[in-house]
C-alpha cells in the first residue's frame, strides 16, 4: 500500500483539476517520485470521509484543492483527542482560489514545486484549533481548522466569491467581491469574550481568529500570527464610515490596516462570540454557519508537510 493518498477535489481551480487530471497526475508522479493512491471527492464533506478512511492505511494524506478541501481533509485526520495517529501527516497540493494557508507555510503554488515538497517530506507541527457553532440548519456542531476563522463581513464576502464565476482570477475575484460586499454590508453588534475575561460589546465590521497569516486570496489579515505558538491572533475591525472602509480595503493585502484607528490586535486561546442579530462565520474561506460560536485552541498539533 503506498504511503501517500491524494484526496482530489476535481472541481477545484474552476474545474480545471478534474478536466486536466491525466496530465496533472503524470506531472505529480514525476516529481513526487514514489507511488501514491488517488481518491476523488464527489460532494461537500466527502474529503473528510475519504481522509478518515485513508488514514487507516496511509501515513500521509495529501489535499489536492483549495483551502476548503484542505480543511475537510484536516477534519478527517483529527478528532477531539487530536490527530488519529501521532505519525499521520497532512500534505497539500494547492489548486484552489485562495491557497492562503500555504502562503504562511511558504509552500510553492505550482504543481512541480508542491510535489517536490511532498517528496522531501519535511514536517512542521501546526497548532490545531476548533470552533463550536450553529450551522445553517440550526444545529450545533464543531469544525477543526488550522488557518483561520472569521466573523462578520468576511464570511459574507466568501459567500459572494463562492457564488461567482471566478473568471477574474483568484485575487481580483476576492477583491471585487470584498468591495461589493463591503458597500452593502451592515455592521452588527457582537459580544466577544476572550479567555474568560470581561465581555465586550462591539459594533463589529469584521473579526479574524487567526492561526495563519493570510485569508481571502492573499489578505495579510494577521501579520504577527505564528502556526505553533498555541494562540489565535484576534484582529477586530469596528464600525466605520464608507470612506474609511475604502481606505482599509487598500491596506488589506499589505497588512498595514492592523495599525490603523478602529482596528485592534491581540491574542487569545478561546474566543466566545454571540449576537442578537444574524452574523455569519467562516472557516478556511468556507461560510459554515452563524453565531453564537466559540473559537479555541485545542492544545494539539497536526504534522504538515512543509
N, C-alpha and C positions, 0 to 999 in steps of 0.2 A: 504494500500500500504506500503510495507516495506520501512524503511528509507534508506537502502543500495541498490545500484545497482552495481554488479560486471560486469565490461566490460572485457571480457576474450579473449586474443589472443591465440587460440588453437595451433598456430604454434610456440609459444614461447618455450624455453627450448628444441630446436631441434624437436619440435612436440610432446614432452612428455606431455605437458599440455593438449592437445586435446586427446591423446591416453589414458591418465590416469585420465580424468576429473571426472569420477564417484567416484573414490577413493579420489581425491583432494577435491571435493565438500563435501564429507562426513566429511573429516577432518576439513574443514573450518567451517562447520555448528556446529561441536562440540565445536570449540574454539571461534568463533565469538559470539555464544550464541543466538542472535536474528535472525529473518528471513531476507532473502535477495533475491533479484531478480538477474537473470543472463542473460547476452546478449553476444553472441559470434561474434567476428569480422570475416568478410569474405574476406576482401581485404584491401589494403593500404588505409589509411584515414577513414576507417569505424568506428574506435574507436571514432573519433571526432564526427561523426554523432550520434552514439549511446549515447555518453556522453551528447551531447546537447539535444537530445530528453529526456534522463533520468533525466536531471536537472529540468524538469518541474514537476516531481512527486517524486523525491528522494532528500534527503538532503546531502547524501554522495555518490560520485561516486568513486568506487574502481577499479584502473587499475590492472589487473592481466596479467603480461607480463614483457617485458623488458623496458629499458629507452625509446625506440621508442614508445611503447604503451602508457606509461605514458605521453609522450609529446603530442600524439594525443588526449588523454583524456583532458589534460590541455587546448588544443586549442578548445575543445568542451565546456569548462566551463567558458571561458572568451571571451570578445570582447574588442573593443577599450576603453570602459568605465571601464574595469576591470572585476571582477567576475560577472556572470549573476545575482547572488543574494548574499547579504552580509553574509548569513548563509551557503552558499554552501561550501562543503569540498571535498578535494581530499584524497583518501586513496590509499595505494599501497601494493599489494602482489607481491613481486619480483619473476619473473620467467624467466628472460632474461639472455643473455650472459654477459652483463656489470653490471647491478644493481649498477650504480655509484652514482646516486642521493641519494639512501638510505644509502650509506656509510656516506655521510655528515650528513644526518638526524640521523644516529645511529640506524636505524631500523634493526631488525633481518631479516636474509635472509631465514630462514626456515619457512615453512607454519604455524606451530603452533605459533611461536613467532610473526610473522607478523599479524596473525589473532587475537592474544591476544591484540596487539596494537590497532587494529581496534575496538575491543570490549571496550577497555579502553577509547578511544575517545579523548585523549589529543591532542590539536591542537597547531601548530606553524604557524605563519603568515610568508609566504615566499615571497620575492620580485619577481615580475613578470617582465620579460624582453621580448623584441621582436626584430626581425630582418627583415629589408626590403632587398630583394634580387632578383636576377634573377634566375628563376627555369630552369630546364634542357630543357624546351621547348622554352625558351627565354622570358617568361612572367614575369613581375614584380609582386611580391607577398609579403605576410607578414606571419611570423610564430612567435608565442609566445613560450617562453621557461623559465624554472626555474632552470636549472642546468648549461649548458654551450653551447657555440658556438665555432667554430674552423675554422681557415683559413690555407690552405697550405697542408703540408704533412699529417696531421692527418685525414682529410677527405678522402684522397687517401687510407690511411690505413684502414679506416672504410669501404670503398668500397670493399677492399680485404677481410675483415672479413665477410661482408655480402654475398660474393660470395663463401666463403669457406664452407667446410662441418662441421666445428667446432668440429671435432672428438677429437681434442686435449684438449677440455675443454675450458672454458672462458679465463682464464689467459694465458695459453700457446698459444691459438689461436691468441689473441690480440698481444702478444709479437712476435710471428713468423711473423704475417702479418705486424707489425710495422717494424721489422728488414728487411724483404724482400722489403717492400715499400721504406724504408729509403735508401737502397743500389741503387735503380734505380731512385729515385725521383730527379728531377731537381728543385732547388730553384728558386723562381720567384721574380721579382721586384714588390713591392706593396707599395702604398702610403697610410699611415694611418694618420687620423686627430682625435685627442682626444679632446672632449669638445670644439670644435670650435677653437682650437689652431693652431699653425703653422704645416702645413702638413709635414710629414716625409717620405721620400722615402727610403725604406728598402729592402735589398736583403734578402727576408724572407724565412726561413725554415718552421716555424710554429708559429701560434699565437692562444692563448686561450682567450676567452672572458667569464670569469667565474663568476657565482653566487655561485655554489657549488665548492667543493674542488677536485673532482675526475672525471676522464674520462677513456676510454679505459680499462675497467675492472680492475680498481684499480690504474691507474697512478695518482699520487698525484700532479696534474698539477698546483694547486693554493692553497698551504697550508695555506695562510692567508685569504682566502675568507670567508665571512660570508653571510648567507642567508637573513639577514634582515638589512643590512647597507645601502641599496639604491645605491650600487656601483657594477660595474663589475670589477673584477680583470683582468688586461691585462698583460698576460705573453707572451713575444716575444722571439723566438729563431731566431737569424740571421744566415746567410750563414756560413757554416763550412766545413772543410775537412772531408773525410770519417772516418778517425781515430777519429776525435773529435766527430762525430756522434755516434760512438760506445761507447765512454766514457759517453756521455749524456744518451744513452739507459740504461746503468747500473744504473743510478741515477734517472730515471723517477719515479719509484714506491715509492721511499722514499721521493721524493720532493726536494732532495738536489740539483738537477740540477738548481734550480732557483737562486742559489748563485754563479753559475759558469760564467766565462767570456763568452760573446756572448749572455747572457740572460738578459733581462730587465723585471722588475716587477713594475707595477704601477696600479692605479685605475682610472676609468672614468665612467661617466654616459652615454656618447654617443661616439661611435667609428665608423668613416666612413672609409671604405676601398675600394680602386679601383686599377685597374691594366690594363695595355695594353695587358697583357698575360692572358691566361685562368687559373684561380685559383679557386679551389673548396672550398666550405664551407660545414660545417655540423652542426647540432644541435642535442644534446642528442644522439650522436652516429649514426645519420642517415644523409648521404650526401643528401643535398636538392637543391643544385644549385651552382652558381658561383658568383664571383664579377662582378659588384660593389655591395656592401652591406653596410648597416648601422645597427649596433647593439646598442640598447639603453634600459635603464631602463624606465619603464612606469610610475613609481611613485605609482603603485598599488601593492597590495599584495593578495595572494591566501592562504586560510586556508588549511593546510595539516595536516592530522592525523599523529602524531609522537609519 
